[in-house]
């Protein structure tokens, strides 16, 4: 009877019902994935640095286009000079998505993100690029560990970059959307990220195994569900 089902169980049933209907579609997205080139990896790195912390996907994409337009990896300037250049761009109201009145938005953290991007660009240059290292490292966990040595990159951002670039299938991107879904489904208790990232990821992987879902595809599915990009299914 419905009255005997708790709120957590209802949420989980909704997701599992929707997943069964959409699983083929989402799994196919990753079956076609091919690793990005060095240029693509650098763009994804900038995107991951600009995303998160309350910055929407759409705003981060728009800001990435603007930053990449400055050719940060090719420009001949010091880290401090690049930082200043990036701050000037990120402070301007020039980003999508437009507001209801049609005006463009400002980026939320121009100072901090400019500093991190400038430092990350320097790190990439010192490391000799991204592509060669990622291809040489066979273990997804070790790829993530290496990326976490880049300024501004933690386990979530590193997992995000690796999945988007075709270098990971078994790492979870535990952002606020996925963590909320796990809590609502009773899949995880009180955890703190990034300290408890490994624990939370293990809980998510267990859920995926029970559903017969790949980590990458179910992660993306839950992210889109929580954003309201997927029609909600009544149980």
Residue pairs with C-beta under 8 A, 6 or more apart in sequence:
5 13
6 186
7 184
8 184
8 185
8 186
9 186
10 235
11 181
11 184
11 185
12 185
12 186
12 187
13 235
14 232
14 233
14 234
14 235
15 181
15 185
15 222
15 225
16 211
17 233
17 235
18 221
18 225
18 230
18 232
18 233
19 211
19 213
19 218
19 221
21 233
22 221
22 230
23 211
23 213
23 217
23 221
26 217
26 218
26 220
26 221
27 213
27 214
27 217
29 217
29 220
30 169
30 214
30 216
30 217
33 166
34 166
35 131
35 134
35 135
35 165
35 166
35 167
36 44
36 131
36 164
36 165
36 166
37 131
38 129
38 130
38 131
40 165
41 130
41 131
41 134
41 161
41 165
42 73
42 124
42 130
43 64
43 68
44 161
44 164
44 165
45 120
45 124
45 130
45 150
45 153
45 161
46 64
46 67
46 68
46 72
46 117
46 120
47 60
47 61
47 64
47 164
48 153
48 157
48 158
48 160
48 161
48 164
49 113
49 116
49 117
49 120
49 152
49 153
49 157
50 60
50 63
50 64
50 67
50 107
50 113
50 117
51 57
51 60
51 157
51 160
52 60
52 156
52 157
52 175
53 108
53 109
54 108
55 63
55 107
55 108
55 109
56 97
57 227
58 96
58 97
59 95
59 96
59 97
59 105
59 107
59 108
61 96
62 95
62 96
62 97
63 90
63 95
63 107
66 89
66 90
66 94
66 95
67 86
67 89
67 90
67 117
70 85
70 86
70 89
72 82
72 86
72 117
72 118
72 121
73 121
73 124
73 125
75 82
75 85
77 85
79 118
79 119
79 121
79 122
80 118
82 117
82 118
82 121
83 114
83 115
83 117
83 118
84 114
86 110
86 113
86 114
86 117
86 118
87 110
87 111
87 114
90 107
90 109
90 110
90 113
90 114
91 106
91 107
91 110
92 106
93 103
93 104
93 105
93 106
94 104
95 104
95 105
95 106
95 107
96 104
96 105
97 105
98 104
98 105
99 105
107 113
113 152
116 151
116 152
117 152
119 151
119 152
120 150
120 151
120 152
120 153
123 149
123 150
123 151
124 130
124 150
127 133
133 146
134 143
134 162
134 165
134 167
137 143
137 146
140 162
140 167
140 168
140 169
140 170
140 171
141 171
143 158
143 162
143 167
143 168
144 155
144 158
144 159
144 162
144 168
144 171
147 153
147 157
147 158
147 161
147 162
148 154
148 155
148 158
150 158
153 161
154 194
154 197
155 174
155 194
155 197
156 173
156 174
156 175
156 193
156 194
156 197
159 168
159 171
159 172
159 173
159 174
160 173
160 175
161 167
162 168
162 171
163 169
163 171
163 173
163 216
163 219
168 216
169 214
169 215
169 216
170 205
170 214
170 215
170 216
171 201
171 215
171 216
172 178
172 200
172 201
172 204
172 205
172 215
172 219
173 219
173 223
174 193
174 197
174 200
174 201
174 204
175 223
177 222
177 223
177 226
177 227
178 204
178 219
178 222
178 223
178 226
179 188
179 193
179 200
180 226
181 222
181 225
181 226
182 188
182 200
182 203
182 204
182 207
185 207
187 203
187 204
187 207
188 200
188 203
188 204
191 199
191 200
193 200
204 215
204 219
205 215
207 218
208 214
208 215
208 218
211 218
213 221
221 230
224 230
225 232
